[in-house]
Amino acid sequence: MSSNNAAIVDIAQTAGRFNSSIVLQAENKYIDVKSILGLFTTLVSSQSYELHVHGADAEEAKKAMSEVFAKHGLNFTVVAE
């Protein structure tokens, strides 16, 4: 697995390409994945994540976010809304 720092930057940069709201749920916390600071406090403390994606480009965002999470070996589920 790549370092957490590389994963955090990659996730935030990928999310920033989309207009959709992309929220990471880790236990009882909800973090905007476009927020690097939020990711720093979340990715180090949880093992499993849920991604919630809403917006006009949600399908493209789900695909891109799934790829970046898988690339960094992070355990996640995309939640169907």
N, C-alpha and C positions, 0 to 999 in steps of 0.2 A: 504494500500500500504506500502511496505517496505521502509526503508529510502533510499534516493538517493545514499548514499555511498555504501550500500549493493548492490543496483542495478548496479551501475557503476562497482564495482569489479566483480560481477557475469557476466555482459555483456562482459567485457574485457577478463576475464578468459575463458569464453565459446568461444569467437571469436578466442582466441589464439590457440585453438585446431585444427584450420583449416588452410589450405594453401591458400584458396580462399581470395580474396580481399573483405572485408566487410565494406561498407561505409554507414554511417548514414547521411541522409539529414534532416536537421531541418531548415525550412524556406529557407534562401539562403546560409546556411553553409553546408559544406560537411566535415564529421569527420570520420577518421579511427577508428572503434570501438575497435581496439586493443590498442588505446591510452587512457589511464586512464585520463590524463590531458585534452585531447580533450572532453571526455565525461563529465568531471566535468563542463566545460564551456558551454556545450550544454544542458544537461538534466535538468538543472535548469531554462533554459530560454524559452523552447518550450513545447508545449503540444502535438503536433502530429508529427510523424516521418515517414520517408520512409527509407527502407533498400535496398541497392543495393548490390548484391552478385555476384561475378564473379570468376570462377576458376574451377579446376578439381573436387573439392568436394563441389561445390556450392549447390547441392540439400540437402546434409546432413547439411551443414552450415545453409541454410535457415530454415530447420526444427528446429535445435537446437536454433538458434537465435529467432525464433518465440516463442518457448517455454519459453525462459528466459525473453523476453519482456513481454509476457502474465503473467508470474509468478510475475512480479513486477508491474503489472497494468498499463503498458505504452501503449499508443495508437500509433499503427504503421501499416504500410502497406509494404508488401514485393513487390518490383517493379519487374515485369517480364521483363527481357531483351530480 
